[in-house]
Amino acid sequence: MEAVLFFLCLLGALLISQFVLWMLVDYAGMDELFAKGIAMAIAIVWNFFSRKYIVFKHSNGLPEQSSTDSVIDNF
């Protein structure tokens, strides 16, 4: 399930990046390189928050402890 959500978030970043680039170049008349930098920055922010709150929302950042880990730690 995480792989599907990860792919959808990446697809969302691509669509957002292309939309922002299109709007800035065609409608705002901005230079293509500067517009691409802004679009990339927005896509990076989207990637971070979409992965944090959609893909890995149930993960606390710590590896899950198996039943054998507690036995090994007691030695």
C-alpha positions in Angstrom: 0.0 0.0 0.0 2.9 2.4 0.8 4.3 1.8 -2.7 1.1 2.9 -4.3 0.8 6.0 -2.1 4.4 6.8 -2.8 3.8 6.6 -6.5 0.7 8.7 -6.3 2.5 11.4 -4.3 5.3 11.5 -6.9 2.7 11.8 -9.6 1.1 14.6 -7.7 4.5 16.4 -7.5 4.9 16.0 -11.2 1.5 17.5 -11.9 2.0 20.3 -9.5 5.4 21.1 -10.9 4.1 21.1 -14.5 1.1 23.3 -13.6 3.2 25.8 -11.7 5.7 26.0 -14.5 3.0 26.4 -17.1 1.3 29.2 -15.1 4.5 31.1 -14.4 5.9 30.9 -17.9 2.7 31.3 -20.0 0.6 33.6 -17.8 3.1 35.5 -15.7 5.7 35.8 -18.4 8.5 34.7 -16.1 11.9 33.4 -17.3 11.8 29.6 -17.8 14.8 28.8 -15.6 13.5 31.0 -12.7 10.0 29.5 -13.0 11.5 26.0 -13.0 13.3 26.8 -9.7 10.1 27.9 -8.1 8.2 24.9 -9.4 10.9 22.6 -8.1 10.8 24.3 -4.7 7.0 23.8 -4.5 7.3 20.2 -5.6 10.0 19.5 -2.9 7.7 20.9 -0.2 4.8 18.8 -1.6 7.0 15.7 -1.6 8.0 16.2 2.0 4.6 16.8 3.4 2.7 14.3 1.3 5.1 11.6 2.3 5.0 12.6 5.9 1.3 12.9 6.3 0.0 10.5 3.6 2.5 7.7 2.9 4.2 7.3 6.3 1.5 8.7 8.6 1.5 5.6 10.7 5.2 5.3 11.1 6.8 6.9 14.1 10.3 6.7 12.7 11.4 3.9 14.9 11.9 0.3 13.7 9.3 -2.1 15.0 10.6 -4.4 17.7 10.2 -8.1 17.1 9.6 -10.6 19.9 13.2 -11.9 19.6 14.7 -8.4 20.1 13.6 -8.3 23.8 15.2 -11.7 24.4 18.5 -10.7 22.8 18.5 -7.4 24.8 18.2 -9.3 28.1 21.6 -11.1 27.5 
